[in-house]
Amino acid sequence: MNDFIAKIEGHGNLTIDWKKNQVKLNIHEGERLFEGLLVGRAAEEMHWITSRICGICPIAHNLASLAAIENALGIEVNSTTVLLRDLMQCGQMIQSHALHLFFLSLPDYLGIDRGTELAQKNPEAFKSALALKEISDKVAEIIAGRSVHPTRTTIGGFHKIPTKSVLEKLLNKLKKTEKDAKNTLELVSKINFPKLKVELQLAAQDNGKIIAVSSNNIKGRKESSIGSYKETIEEEVRDYSTAKFGKYRGEEMFVGSLARLAIYGNYDKKYKIDFENPFYNNLAQAIEILIYHQKAQEIIKKLLDNKISKEIIKPSRNPSLKGIGATEAPRGGLYHEICLDKNNIITYANIITPTVQNLTSIEKSSQVLLEQTKNCSKKELEQLLVMLVRAYDPCITCSVH
């Protein structure tokens, strides 16, 4: 399989040695070296620059950078800022998951070539896809300033805060589109996913920690602090990839929707999830669309019930000038780290993206699929392999940031 895999973000392909029954994941995207671009820049430029790493999850990069800067400057933002940023993240999750499911992954399962064909095959599902895209864009526009690349966020708060009347209108739109989130979940829950059993380390951030569980034993938890993320998440350079490959303490790791549901357990258990099967990441994404849709409504209700503060918090008098910002992006845990000099100029920057962490898992899962799948032609196996890669929702461009 030398052709690039279609319907993923970025350029990558699988190389299969049929004689040895071995598979490699090759990443061919050109490096953009964002960490190097940040060095020498002022701290207040970081969240503008890093959001350009990705056009699909710019909010996640924006918020991770803000958190890193504020950590370095000793800033603790107020409750209004916390809620508004959480609301931005909800919009980001719905936006990204809906695009991936309807236009990249679901065509594999619904017997269509591309997402737009859903308009004829299942008009109601297509209407839900458009409604979810519209409402998630609206959340981003109202809170972040626009649907792609935030303009209203700033160190210590927001340049502009939405009024309560605007938030009320947004809440009403969310209530009306909740049915579309539920319809999407019901559609995906009926899919008969390909069979696969693979042991991976599922990892997600939770209350300042990185939590990991084995896919075949999600009750056994391992914990480490986000402050030690570089020791916990080890990055490898491989000669067939322009992106690094991440591991959790030396083992293949899986981050994103499936990992979050395994660790948080915050989903309706009537949906039977096989955490050893990466294809179920697509079901997990559909579950998360509803989770974050409902969470967005709860956040707005809190904002409406409390006084909304426009205050922008200033740096402390004795900042550490070293900061780590971490957040759960749609595809998994995202880490930004910086060091500043006394003039708040960036002297060091490091970024670990979710797809970097997932590359080892994608490669291992592909190898296991090759070994476990019997009585299939090469063409059928190739199709299953590209479906597996797409199930992870990789953002290869992010991986070579």
C-alpha positions in Angstrom: 0.0 0.0 0.0 2.1 2.9 -1.2 -0.7 5.3 -1.9 -1.6 7.9 0.8 -4.5 6.9 3.0 -7.5 9.0 1.9 -10.0 10.7 4.3 -7.5 11.5 7.0 -5.9 14.8 7.8 -2.3 14.9 6.4 -0.1 12.5 4.4 0.6 9.0 5.6 0.5 5.4 4.4 1.0 1.8 5.5 3.7 -0.3 4.1 2.9 -4.0 4.2 5.4 -6.8 3.8 3.1 -9.6 2.8 5.9 -12.2 3.0 6.8 -11.3 6.5 3.3 -10.3 7.5 4.6 -7.0 8.8 3.2 -3.4 8.6 4.7 0.0 9.1 3.0 3.4 9.4 4.9 5.9 7.3 4.4 9.6 7.9 5.5 11.8 5.0 4.1 15.2 6.1 6.7 18.0 6.0 7.9 19.3 9.4 6.8 22.8 10.3 8.9 23.2 13.5 6.5 25.3 15.5 8.5 25.0 18.7 11.4 26.7 16.9 9.1 29.4 15.6 8.1 30.2 19.1 11.6 30.8 20.5 12.4 34.5 20.5 8.7 35.5 20.4 6.9 37.3 23.1 4.7 35.2 25.4 1.5 36.9 24.2 2.1 35.7 20.7 2.2 32.0 21.6 -1.6 31.3 21.6 -2.0 33.1 18.3 0.8 31.1 16.6 0.1 27.6 18.0 -3.6 27.7 17.0 -2.3 27.6 13.4 -0.9 24.2 13.9 -4.3 22.8 13.1 -7.4 24.1 11.4 -9.5 21.3 12.9 -8.6 21.7 16.6 -7.2 25.3 16.9 -9.2 25.9 20.1 -7.3 23.1 21.9 -3.9 24.5 20.9 -5.0 28.0 21.8 -6.1 27.0 25.2 -3.1 24.8 25.9 -0.8 27.7 25.1 -2.8 30.1 27.3 -2.6 27.6 30.2 1.2 27.2 29.7 1.7 31.0 29.6 -0.5 31.6 32.6 1.3 28.8 34.5 4.6 30.5 33.8 3.3 33.9 34.8 1.6 32.8 38.0 -1.9 33.7 36.7 -5.0 32.1 38.1 -8.0 33.0 35.9 -11.4 33.7 37.3 -14.5 31.4 37.2 -16.0 33.2 34.2 -12.9 32.5 32.1 -12.8 28.9 33.2 -16.4 28.4 32.2 -16.1 30.2 28.9 -12.9 28.2 28.0 -14.7 25.0 28.9 -17.6 26.0 26.6 -15.1 26.7 23.8 -13.7 23.2 24.3 -17.2 21.7 24.1 -17.8 23.4 20.8 -14.4 22.1 19.6 -15.2 18.5 20.6 -18.6 18.5 18.8 -17.2 20.3 15.8 -14.2 17.9 15.3 -16.1 14.6 16.1 -19.0 15.4 13.8 -16.7 16.3 10.9 -14.7 13.1 11.4 -17.7 10.8 11.8 -19.9 12.0 9.0 -17.3 12.9 6.4 -14.3 10.6 7.1 -15.2 7.4 9.0 -18.9 6.7 8.5 -18.7 6.3 4.7 -16.7 3.2 5.4 -19.6 1.6 7.3 -22.5 3.0 5.4 -21.5 1.8 1.9 -20.9 5.3 0.5 -17.8 6.9 -1.0 -18.0 10.3 0.7 -20.0 12.0 3.4 -22.0 14.2 1.0 -23.6 11.0 -0.4 -25.3 10.7 3.0 -27.8 13.4 1.8 -29.3 10.8 -0.5 -28.7 7.6 1.5 -29.9 9.0 4.8 -31.3 12.5 4.6 -32.1 12.7 8.3 -28.6 11.8 9.3 -27.2 14.3 6.9 -29.4 17.0 8.4 -28.1 16.1 11.9 -24.5 16.4 10.5 -25.2 19.9 9.3 -27.0 20.9 12.4 -24.1 19.7 14.6 -21.6 21.5 12.5 -23.7 24.7 12.6 -24.2 24.7 16.4 -20.5 23.9 17.1 -19.4 26.7 14.8 -21.8 29.0 16.6 -20.4 28.1 20.0 -16.9 28.9 18.7 -18.0 32.1 17.0 -19.8 33.5 20.1 -17.2 32.6 22.7 -13.9 32.4 20.7 -14.7 35.1 18.1 -14.9 32.9 15.0 -15.3 29.2 14.1 -11.6 28.7 13.3 -8.6 30.2 15.1 -9.8 32.1 18.2 -9.5 35.9 18.3 -11.1 36.8 21.7 -8.9 34.8 24.1 -6.0 36.5 25.8 -3.6 35.8 28.7 -5.6 36.1 31.9 -9.1 36.1 30.3 -11.0 37.3 27.2 -10.9 40.4 25.1 -14.6 40.3 24.7 -17.3 38.5 26.8 -20.7 37.5 25.4 -23.7 39.1 27.0 -26.3 37.0 28.9 -28.9 37.6 26.1 -26.5 36.2 23.5 -25.8 33.2 25.8 -29.6 32.6 26.3 -30.1 32.5 22.5 -27.1 30.0 22.2 -28.6 27.8 24.9 -31.9 27.7 23.0 -30.1 26.6 19.9 -28.3 23.9 21.8 -31.5 22.6 23.2 -33.0 22.4 19.7 -30.0 20.5 18.3 -29.6 18.0 21.2 -31.9 15.6 19.2 -29.2 15.7 16.4 -26.6 14.6 18.9 -28.8 11.8 20.0 -29.7 10.8 16.4 -26.0 10.6 15.6 -25.3 8.3 18.6 -28.2 6.0 17.6 -26.9 5.8 14.0 -23.3 5.0 15.1 -24.4 2.6 17.8 -26.0 0.3 15.2 -22.7 -0.2 13.3 -21.3 -3.7 13.3 -17.6 -2.9 13.8 -14.9 -5.2 12.5 -13.5 -7.6 15.1 -10.1 -6.8 16.7 -8.5 -7.5 20.1 -5.3 -5.5 20.9 -3.8 -4.6 24.3 -2.9 -0.9 24.5 -2.4 1.7 27.2 -5.4 4.0 27.2 -4.4 7.4 28.6 -6.3 10.6 29.4 -5.8 13.7 31.6 -7.8 14.0 34.8 -7.5 16.6 37.6 -3.9 17.5 36.9 -2.8 13.9 36.3 -2.3 11.5 33.4 -4.3 8.4 34.1 -3.6 5.2 32.1 -5.4 1.9 32.0 -4.8 -1.3 30.0 -7.4 -1.9 27.3 -8.0 -5.4 28.7 -8.2 -4.2 32.3 -9.7 -0.7 32.6 -10.1 -1.0 36.4 -6.3 -1.1 37.0 -5.3 2.6 37.0 -1.8 4.1 36.7 -1.2 7.7 37.6 1.5 10.3 37.0 1.5 14.1 37.2 1.1 16.3 34.2 4.2 18.1 35.3 6.2 14.9 34.5 4.6 14.4 31.1 8.0 14.2 29.3 9.0 11.2 31.4 5.6 9.5 31.1 5.2 10.1 27.4 8.4 9.0 25.6 8.9 10.1 22.0 10.8 8.0 19.5 12.4 9.1 16.2 11.9 6.5 13.4 13.7 6.5 10.1 10.4 6.0 8.1 8.5 8.9 9.7 8.8 12.7 9.8 6.7 12.5 13.0 7.9 11.1 16.4 6.1 8.1 17.8 4.9 8.4 21.4 4.7 5.7 24.1 3.4 5.5 27.6 6.3 4.3 29.7 7.6 2.2 26.9 4.2 0.8 25.8 2.0 1.6 22.9 -0.7 4.1 23.9 -4.1 5.2 22.7 -5.5 8.7 23.5 -8.8 10.3 22.5 -12.5 9.5 22.9 -12.1 5.7 23.6 -9.5 6.3 26.3 -11.5 9.1 27.9 -14.6 6.9 28.2 -12.5 4.1 29.7 -11.0 6.4 32.3 -13.9 8.8 33.1 -16.6 6.1 32.8 -19.1 9.0 32.1 -21.3 7.3 29.5 -24.5 5.3 29.3 -23.5 1.7 29.8 -26.3 0.5 27.5 -23.8 1.2 24.8 -21.5 -1.8 24.9 -17.9 -0.6 24.2 -15.1 -3.0 23.5 -12.0 -1.1 24.8 -9.7 -3.6 23.2 -11.0 -2.8 19.8 -9.8 0.6 18.3 -12.7 0.6 15.8 -14.9 1.5 18.8 -13.3 4.9 18.9 -15.9 5.9 16.4 -18.7 4.9 18.8 -16.9 6.7 21.6 -16.8 9.9 19.5 -20.6 9.7 18.9 -21.1 9.3 22.7 -18.8 12.3 23.3 -20.8 14.5 20.9 -23.8 14.0 23.2 -21.8 14.4 26.4 -20.2 17.7 25.3 -23.5 18.9 23.8 -25.2 18.5 27.2 -22.1 19.8 29.0 -22.2 23.0 26.9 -25.8 23.6 28.0 -24.9 23.1 31.7 -22.0 25.6 31.4 -24.3 28.2 29.9 -26.8 27.7 32.7 -24.0 28.3 35.2 -22.9 31.5 33.4 -26.5 32.7 33.3 -27.0 32.0 37.0 -23.8 33.9 38.1 -22.3 37.3 37.6 -20.1 37.3 34.5 -16.7 38.9 35.1 -14.8 40.8 32.4 -11.7 41.0 34.5 -8.4 40.1 32.9 -6.0 38.8 35.5 -2.5 40.2 35.6 0.8 38.2 36.1 2.1 37.7 39.6 5.0 39.7 40.9 7.3 36.7 41.1 6.4 34.4 38.3 8.3 31.1 37.8 8.7 31.9 34.0 8.2 28.1 33.4 4.9 26.7 32.5 3.0 23.6 31.3 -0.4 23.8 29.7 -2.4 20.6 29.2 -5.9 20.0 27.8 -7.9 17.2 26.3 -8.1 17.9 22.5 -10.7 15.9 20.4 -7.9 13.4 19.6 -6.5 13.2 23.1 -4.1 14.7 25.6 -2.3 17.8 24.3 0.8 19.3 26.1 2.4 22.7 25.7 5.4 23.8 27.7 7.4 27.1 27.6 10.2 28.9 29.4 10.4 32.7 29.4 13.2 35.2 30.2 12.7 38.2 32.4 11.2 40.1 29.5 8.6 37.4 28.8 10.4 36.3 25.7 10.1 32.6 24.9 13.4 30.8 25.3 12.1 27.2 25.1 9.0 25.5 23.8 7.8 21.9 23.6 4.6 20.5 22.2 3.3 16.9 22.3 0.2 16.4 20.2 -2.4 13.5 20.5 -1.6 12.0 17.2 2.1 11.6 18.1 0.9 9.5 21.1 -1.4 7.5 18.9 1.0 6.6 16.1 2.5 3.7 18.0 -1.0 2.4 18.7 -2.0 2.7 15.1 1.0 0.8 13.9 0.6 -2.0 16.6 -3.2 -2.3 16.0 -2.6 -2.6 12.2 0.0 -5.3 12.8 -2.5 -7.2 15.1 -5.3 -6.8 12.6 -3.0 -8.3 9.9 -2.3 -11.3 12.2 -5.9 -11.8 13.5 -7.8 -11.5 10.2 -8.1 -14.7 8.3 -9.7 -15.7 5.1 -9.6 -12.2 3.6 -8.1 -11.2 0.2 -5.3 -8.6 0.1 -7.7 -6.1 -1.1 -10.2 -6.7 1.7 -7.3 -6.6 4.3 -6.1 -3.3 2.8 -9.6 -1.8 3.2 -9.8 -3.0 6.8 -6.4 -1.4 7.5 -7.3 2.0 6.1 -10.6 1.9 8.0 -8.7 1.2 11.2 -6.4 4.1 10.6 -9.4 6.4 10.0 -11.1 5.1 13.2 -8.3 6.7 15.2 -9.1 10.1 13.6 -5.4 11.0 13.2 -4.3 14.5 12.5 -0.9 13.8 10.8 -0.3 17.5 10.1 -0.4 18.1 13.9 2.0 15.2 14.5 4.7 16.9 12.6 4.1 20.4 14.1 
